[in-house]
Amino acid sequence: MAEYFPTPTDEEEENVTPIQEPEKPVKPAHLPYVVWTVNGKDYKLKLSTSAIVELESRYKVNLLTLANLNEDGIPAVSIMLDIALAAIKKYHNAVTRKEMLRLFDAYVDEGGDQTSFYTDVFMPIFTVSGFFPKEAGEELRTRMEEIRG
């Protein structure tokens, strides 16, 4: 009677190629918020849907219009700080407009500037808040690095 599972010889065992498990794609780490460090303290920023609706109602335009994505230059500081204030309140709800202005002053005193705020804080808020698909967020990050020079 024939064996269904014959015992391999020593020579056959040496020539067996082990089965390799397929590699699982590695998902890049993704923070669910932007971190802005001022005076040694980390602030988390992300726009909630209610904050987006409130800002769009106030400005009467989509927030991407305010980001000046298709124009030269960056938005006015007042607009960037209004949007950042709405984003910071998700995790730090005690921050007031007056405190936000003080934070930005401290940021500038520490060597920050409007352009780096735009590239490092303001535009990444849009990425983590669901305005762009992941691939577009990567492209945006590259554009921000070019702007920064």
C-alpha positions in Angstrom: 0.0 0.0 0.0 1.3 3.4 -0.9 2.1 6.0 1.7 0.3 9.3 1.5 3.0 11.0 3.5 6.3 9.2 2.9 9.1 10.0 5.3 11.7 12.2 3.5 15.3 11.2 3.3 18.1 13.2 5.0 19.1 14.6 1.6 15.5 15.7 0.8 15.2 17.4 4.2 18.4 19.5 3.5 17.0 20.7 0.2 13.7 21.9 1.5 13.1 25.6 1.2 11.3 26.9 4.3 8.0 28.6 3.7 8.2 32.3 4.4 5.3 34.3 5.8 4.4 37.2 3.6 5.6 40.5 5.1 2.9 42.7 6.5 3.0 46.2 5.3 4.4 48.6 8.0 2.1 51.4 8.6 3.9 54.7 9.3 3.4 56.2 12.7 0.7 58.9 12.6 0.0 61.3 15.3 -3.6 62.2 15.6 -2.7 65.8 16.3 0.0 68.4 15.7 2.4 69.2 18.5 3.4 72.8 19.0 6.1 73.4 21.6 6.2 76.8 23.3 8.1 77.7 26.5 9.0 74.0 26.8 5.4 72.9 26.9 3.8 70.7 24.2 0.4 71.8 22.9 -1.7 69.4 20.9 -3.7 70.8 18.0 -6.5 69.3 15.9 -9.7 70.7 14.6 -12.9 69.0 15.6 -15.9 69.0 13.2 -17.7 71.5 15.4 -14.7 73.8 15.3 -14.5 73.6 11.5 -18.2 74.4 11.2 -17.9 77.4 13.6 -14.8 78.8 11.7 -16.5 78.3 8.3 -19.6 80.1 9.6 -17.5 83.0 10.9 -15.4 83.4 7.7 -18.2 82.3 5.3 -15.7 80.2 3.3 -14.2 76.7 3.4 -11.1 76.7 5.6 -8.9 75.6 2.8 -9.6 78.9 1.1 -8.1 80.7 4.1 -5.0 78.5 3.9 -3.9 80.2 0.6 -2.9 76.9 -0.9 -3.1 78.2 -4.5 -1.7 81.7 -3.9 1.7 83.1 -3.1 2.2 84.0 0.5 0.7 82.9 3.7 -2.5 83.8 5.5 -2.7 86.8 7.9 -1.4 86.0 11.3 -4.9 86.7 12.7 -6.4 84.0 10.6 -3.7 81.4 11.4 -4.1 82.1 15.1 -7.9 81.9 15.0 -7.7 78.5 13.4 -4.9 77.4 15.7 -6.9 78.6 18.7 -9.9 76.5 17.6 -7.5 73.5 17.1 -5.7 73.9 20.5 -9.0 74.0 22.4 -9.7 70.3 21.5 -7.0 69.3 24.0 -6.4 72.5 26.0 -9.8 74.1 26.4 -8.6 76.7 28.9 -6.5 78.6 26.3 -8.1 81.9 25.5 -7.5 84.2 22.5 -5.3 86.4 24.7 -3.3 83.4 25.8 -2.9 82.3 22.2 -1.4 85.7 21.4 1.0 85.4 24.3 1.9 81.9 23.1 2.7 83.2 19.6 4.8 86.0 21.0 6.7 83.5 23.1 7.1 81.3 20.0 8.6 84.3 18.1 10.8 85.1 21.1 12.1 81.5 20.9 13.1 82.0 17.3 9.9 81.0 15.5 8.4 83.1 12.7 5.3 83.3 10.7 6.6 81.1 7.9 7.7 78.3 10.2 4.4 78.6 12.1 2.6 78.2 8.7 4.7 75.2 7.6 5.2 73.4 10.9 1.9 74.1 12.8 -0.8 75.7 10.7 -0.8 73.5 7.6 -0.2 70.2 9.5 -3.4 71.1 11.5 -5.3 70.6 8.2 -3.6 67.3 7.5 -4.5 65.7 10.9 -8.0 67.2 10.9 -9.0 65.2 7.8 -8.8 67.9 5.1 -6.4 65.8 2.9 -6.0 62.1 2.2 -2.8 60.7 3.6 -1.0 60.8 0.2 -1.9 64.5 -0.2 -0.6 65.1 3.3 2.8 63.8 2.3 2.8 66.0 -0.8 1.8 68.9 1.3 4.6 68.2 3.8 7.1 68.3 0.9 5.7 71.7 -0.3 6.0 73.1 3.2 9.6 72.1 3.3 10.2 73.9 0.0 8.5 77.0 1.3 10.7 76.9 4.4 13.7 76.6 2.1 
